[in-house]
Amino acid sequence: MWRPSALKIASSPLTMAADLGELLVPYMPTIRVPRTGDRVFKSECAFSYDSPESEGGLYVCMNTFLGFGREHVERHYRKTGQSVYMHLKRHIKEKATGAAGGAIPRRRNGKVFLDLELNRDFNGEDYEYEDEAKLVIFPDHYEIPLPNIEELPALVTIACDAVLNAASAYKKQDPESWEEEIQVSRHARSLRQLDNGVKIPPSGWKCQKCEMRENLWLNLTDGAVLCGKWFFDGSGGNGHALEHYRETNFPLAVKLDTINPDGADVYSFEEEEAVLDPHISEHLSHFGIDMLQLQQPTENGHHTDNNARQRVSEWEVIQESGMKLKAVYGSGYTGIKNLGNSCYLSTIMQVLFSIPEFQRMYVGNLQRIYDYSPLDPTQDFATQMAKLGYGLLSGQYSKPPMKSELIEQVMKEEYKHQQRGVSPRMFKGLVSKGHPEFSSNRQQDAHEFLLHIINLVERNSAGSENPSDVFRFLVEERVQCCQTRRVRYTQRVDYLIQLPAPIECATNREELLAYEAKRKDAEENMRAPPEPVRARIPFTACLQAFTEPENVPDFWSSALQAKSAGVKTSRFASFPEYLILQIKKFTFGVDWVPKKLDLAIDVPDFLDLNRLRATGLQVGEEELPDLTPPIVLPEDTRVISVLINILAAPEIDEVAVMQLAEMGFPLEACRKAVYYTGNMGPEMAFNWIIAHMEEPDFAEPLTLPSMIDPGPSSSNSPMGATSLDNSPPEESIAILTSMGFPRSHTIQALKATNNNLERALDWIFTHPEEEESDALSDMADTEPNDNAFSNANSHSDSTLSPDRDASGPRIKDGPGRYELFAFISHMGASTMSGHYVCHIKKEGRWVIYNDHKVCLSERPPKDLGYIYFYHRLSSS
């Protein structure tokens, strides 16, 4: 417990130095001086939003440099035994005013010395600050005022000075402070670009040589789109971009999926490093990519866009501007400060912590989470979720103004009080760590961040309650071969539904056509554009578009053993407790500018989706044979290269063999390593050796097979298609184990995918080893189960579907009737700009959460939302 009557060291000046030295001697080994890379958390508690401004101030451990509020410092002392803390306190008071009514200038008395990022905003012209620092020794709470340079031991003085002058922990978190400085390429200024008419579309890219669709690079000289090199973790490509440079000497390339308003990732093949291209905008525009129109400088922390003038009404309507909104305070009505384009995070977390399952998991278990938190709670997901949840739900950071304060402000006619809210800086630093987009200060897509958070919750809920179970549901996909009319039913797990927005179904279609004609006429005659017209689309049309059959690209019919036309329809195999609907408002224009469709949808308060319940295989329907395409041209070209090398070139690269043998490995083992890695070089062969050194036949002679036998096939299976009872061929096992996967897991993957290497590789990544069951259950899982959907669909209560494998995803099924309880709206022309707010229904009334401002909503703009959240209605 905190002891308010802390003891201060008081003695005569002659004995002070000796007293302090003797007092600190036992603790000297635990006092550290911050080194380069140490983060000093002196502006925020690790467990709460206490700061030096808080009533109890902040305690910074002089060993770990973590900060703790008054309620949490004892916990850290008991857990770690660290006794010496620096107590920081900032006193804030309003400036006195002179006879003329103006503020009296404060003299600089040297009492403001803390470099802090604080949780509360004050007008610097109206307030003055005084900082106080002292050392506190636990458990007796001895206090030593600072500075005390003459009396303190030299090490303690240096450590205190370093802590006081250390930069904020969050400033050191900025990526810019850690990344190596990238130099401007010497080719950027004089880069030659060919006038070959190449224009790059905004999507649908693939390598011009190998059909790869990831890790693609655009050569800035001739516009060639080619893949990068591949890595041992399975990522990357086939190195065609580098090959192109060797053939052409065109030096610069930009990675396509990194292009954003702030720049892009540029690589110089000639300089062999990442470089800066100051003329990247000009170079990209040569190929039809206009990056400068994506956004303009920020205003009040929110990115504006080129269509801001046309979208003024959208900003006003969504934020309910012009209305006298009543601020609300207390539990569940705490705002979140905007850190600069962090509103996407704020809106998602406000909605999640309005859901009881998230409240119970993190706030209900707050003390247990805190007591069992690791030594560095700033890096623990559960701790930071609990901290944010408690900050939003406790009401501690959302208190109404005092009556005396209100009266004074009314007298001054300047009512400016706003709740302080909480700053999510520590939370954002943790959940965005290592993510190239969320770790930046740019605006992001709230939909993508929602999926990111769900993924983190799933990952950190192993062995415990998983609150994201409430979003998970099964989708039944029915694929039909148009030629044979045969069908295949499969199911997948999903967390939200993306609804199309069919503009052609707009109820004001004539008005839209007239506006488009006026807009084009104004553009041709260089006149001001007309007032924009917002498309109004019925919600039923969006739902109908979602349920419509869609064509399946590159469909391979197992009945025809050839490619054919196929159509797919999707239905709910189960209904979640909480349904998330995202309106597909965003698209890319041909000029590469991401655009938002300006539309309004009459989203209902109540939703009945029971008619979209999946039915499974129907009477009279005939299933497609459960066969897989023959291994001819799988998309994974890395597997292709290995297979081709094994099939077409059984000879072994003796140079690579000798290189490995010179390292001391048995000759026969080296030959096997080179062979089973497809003559792809000594480095891959070396990895194979390391993975197989413990096998009993490691040094046995290599026996070369004449070809890869896919195993016994049924005589009734045409064109080499194989049935599900094949045993994995040893060569396929060797290929996968050479990539570092365990042999048992590899065999299981091949059995589950009919010995298809490409599918087996996907299976391994989607079925972690710890989730393996015994071989019998694995084989059973591969068999078609006609009752899997119907059993799941038979549950009318909100219970866990019993037909689901215990090791699989937890699915809670129930009736498909819902009520709207929250929605997130976006203002602006692109997810890379603009602003997000959310509306949540609490205690029967709608509340708007706009960053740190929380008010009762007068006119919730339900028709302009982007992401909608529904909760299931009880069956009663």
Residue, then its C-alpha position, 0 to 999 in steps of 0.5 A: m500500500w502507498r504510504p502518504s507520510a513519506l520520509k524526507i531526508a533532513s539533516s544539517p549540510l555538514t552531515m547531508a553528504a555522508d548520510l546520503g552516501e551511506l543511505l544509497v550504498p546498498y542500492m548502488p548496484t541496481i542504479r543504472v545510467p541509460r545507455t544508447g537504445d534504452r527507452v526512458f518512460k517518463s511521461e506515462c505509466a506502463f499500467s495506466y495513463d498516469s503522468p507527471e501531471s497526475e495527482g500522484g506523479l510518476y515513478v521511473c525505475m532507476n534500473t529498468f527506466l519504466g514509468f509507474g503511477r502511484e497505484h502501480v509502483e508498489r507492484h513493480y517493487r514487489k515483483t522486481g525488488q528494485s528500490v530506487y525510483m525517480h519521482l516526477k511531478r509537474h505542477i500546473k497552475e493558471k497564470a495570474t492576471g494584471a490590472a489590465g486583464g492580461a496574463i503576467p509574464r512568468r519569469r524563467n526560473g529554471k523550474v521547467f526541466l522535464d522533456l515530456e509528452l503529456n496526456r493533457d493539453f493546456n494553452g501555454e499562454d494561460y498556464e505556467y508549470e513547475d517541475e519537481a523531481k526527487l529520488v524515492i527509496f522503497p519500501d520506506h519511501y525515503e525522499i531525496p530532493l533533486p538536484n542534489i549534485e554535491e551530496l549524491p554519489a557521482l554515479v547517482t548524479i550521472a544517472c539522474d541527470a541522464v534520466l532527466n535529460a533523456a528523450s521521450a521513449y516514444k521519440k526513440q520509437d520513431p522508425e526514422s531514428w533507427e533506420e540507416e540513412i538512405q542516400v540519393s541515387r546517382h542515377a536519379r537526376s539523369l535517369r533515362q526513360l524510354d518513350n515506349g507508351v507503357k502505362i501501368p494499371p492500378s492493379g492486376w500486376k504480374c511478372q512479365k516472365c513468370e506470372m508472379r503476383e507478389n514482390l513486383w518491381l517496376n523498372l523506371t527506365d522501360g516500365a518492365v514489371l518483374c519479380g524480385k529474388w526469393f528467400f528461404d522463408g518462401s517469400g519473394g520471387n524468381g529474380h527476374a528484375l535483377e536478370h532484366y538489369r543484367e540484360t539492359n543495365f537499366p539501374l532503378a526499380v520501384k516496388l509497386d506495392t510501396i508507392n504512397p503519397d510520401g514516396a516509394d521503395v526504390y532500389s538501385f541494381e548498379e549501386e546494390e542498395a536501397v536509394l532515394d529518388p527525389h524525382i520519383s513523382e516525375h518518373l512514375s508519372h511517365f508510366g501513368i502513376d500520379m502520386l502527387q494527387l493522393q493527398q495534400p498536407t495535413e490540417n489539424g492532424h487529419h489528411t485532407d484531399n483534393n475533393a475536400r471542397q466537394r465533400v464539405s457536406e460529408w465532413e459536416v454531416i458525419q461529425e454533426s457540425g453546427m449542432k450543439l452536441k452535449a458532452v458526456y462523461g463517465s464510464g464508457y464515455t472516454g475519448i482517445k487522443n489523436l496522435g496524428n492520423s491515428c483516428y482509424l485506431s481510436t474508432i476500432m478500439q472504441v467499438l471493440f471495448s463496447i463489446p462485453e466479451f472484450q470487456r470481460m477478457y481484458v478489464g474484468n481480468l485486469q488485476r490478474i493480467y497486471d499481476y502476471s505481466p512480464l517484467d516489461p509490461t509495455q511489450d505485453f499485448a494483454t497488459q496494454m489491451a487491459k490498460l486501454g480498456y480500463g482507461l476507456l471504461s473506468g471513467q477515471y479519465s472522463k470527468p465532468p468539469m467542476k461547477s465552480e470551473l463552469i461558472e468561471q468559464v461562463m462568466k468569461e464567455e469562453y467555455k472550453h472544457q473538454q475531457r482529457g481522454v487517453s493517449p494510445r501512444m504506448f498501445k499503438g507502439l506495441v500493436s504496430k511494431g514491425h508493421p510497415e503501415f501501422s507503424s507510420n504516421r500516415q492515415q490507414d484503413a480502419h478495416e485493415f486495422l480491425l483485421h490486424i487487431i483480431n489477428l493479434v487477439e487470436r495469437n495472444s489468446a492461446g489457451s485462454e478465452n478468445p474474445s474474437d470468437v464472437f466475430r468468427f463464422l463459417v462461409e459455405e462456398r458452392v462452386q458449380c461447373c457450368q458445363t457438367r452442372r456438377v457442384r462442390y461445397t467447401q467452407r472457410v472461416d471469416y470475420l466480416i462480410q464485404l458488401p458491394a455497392p452497385i452504383e447501377c442500382a442507385t435510386n437517383r440514377e437520372e440525377l447522377l447521369a445529369y451530374e456526370a454530363k454537367r461535370k464533363d461539360a464544366e471540365e471541357n470548358m474549364r468552368a467550376p464543377p457542379e455541386p456533387v450528387r451522392a448516389r443513394i443505393p438501397f441496402t437490399a441491392c447491396l445484399q443482393a449483389f453479395t449473394e449473386p453468383e460470381n465467375v471463378p477465374d481459371f476454374w479447373s473442373s475435376a469432372l472434365q479434367a480440364k479448365s472450364a467455366g465455373v460460378k461460385t455462390s456464398r452463404f452463411a454456414s453459421f452466424p456469428e454473435y457479432l456481425i461486421l459489415q464493410i461497405k466496399k466504397f473504395t476503388f482505384g481510378v485508371d490514374w492510380v488515384p484511390k477514390k471513394l465512391d460518394l454514396a449513401i446506403d439506407v442501412p437498417d437498424f434491424l437485419d434478418l439474414n436467415r434466408l442466407r443460411a447455407t443448405g449444403l448438398q441438395v437432392g439431385e445435385e451431383e458432386l464434382p469428383d474429389l480430384t486435383p489437377p495434375i502437377v503441371l504448372p503450379e503457381d509457386t514457381r519455386v516448387i516448379s524450378v525444383l521439380i523441373n531440375i529433379l525431373a529433367a536434370p538428374e545429374i548432380d552439380e559436382v562443384a557444389v558437392m565438392q564445396l560441401a565436402e570440403m566443409g567436412f560433410p560425408l560425400e554421399a550426404c553432399r550428393k543427396a543434398v545437392y540432388y534433393t534441392g534440385n541443383m539450386g546451389p550449395e547454400m540450399a544444399f547446406n540447409w538440407i544437410i543441417a535439417h537431415m544430419e540426424e537421420p540414420d541414412f544421412a551418409e548412405p549412397l544416393t539412389l536416383p529414381s527414374m521419375i517422380d511417381p505420384g503413387p498408385s492411382s485409380s484406374n478410373s482416374p483419367m489423365g493421371a488424376t489421383s485419389l485420396d488414398n495415395s502414400p506420399p512419394e519420398e521425393s516429395i517428402a524430401i523437397l519439403t523437408s529440405m525447406g526446413f519442415p519436419r518430416s512428420h508434418t510434411i507427410q501429413a500435409l502431403k496426405a491431406t492434399n493428395n500429394n500436391l506439392e503446392r497445396a501441401l506447402d499452403w497446408i503446412f502454413t495454415h496448419p501449425e505443427e502444434e495443431e496436429s492430431d493423430a493420423l486417423s483424424d487427419m485422414a478423416d478430415t480429408e474425406p468429404n462430409d456432407n453433414a458438416f454444414s447441415n449439422a452446423n446449421s441445425h443449431s438455433d442457440s448461441t452455442l459452440s457447434p459440436d461438429r467442429d474439431a476441437s483443434g479447429p476454429r471455435i464457431k458459435d452459431g445462432p439465429g441470423r437476426y441482428e440489431l445495429f449497435a455501432f458504425i464507423s464513418h470515413m470522411g475524405a476521398s481515400t483511406m490514405s487521407g481523411h478522418y474517422v469517427c464512430h457512433i455507438k449506441k449506449e443505454g438506448r442513445w447514440v453517442i459520437y466518438n470523435d477523437h477525444k470528444v465524446c458527445l450525444s449524437e443528434r443525427p447519427p449518419k447511418d447512411l454514410g457509414y463504412i463499417y457496421f457492427y451488429h449484435r445478435l438478437s435473442s431468439s425469444 
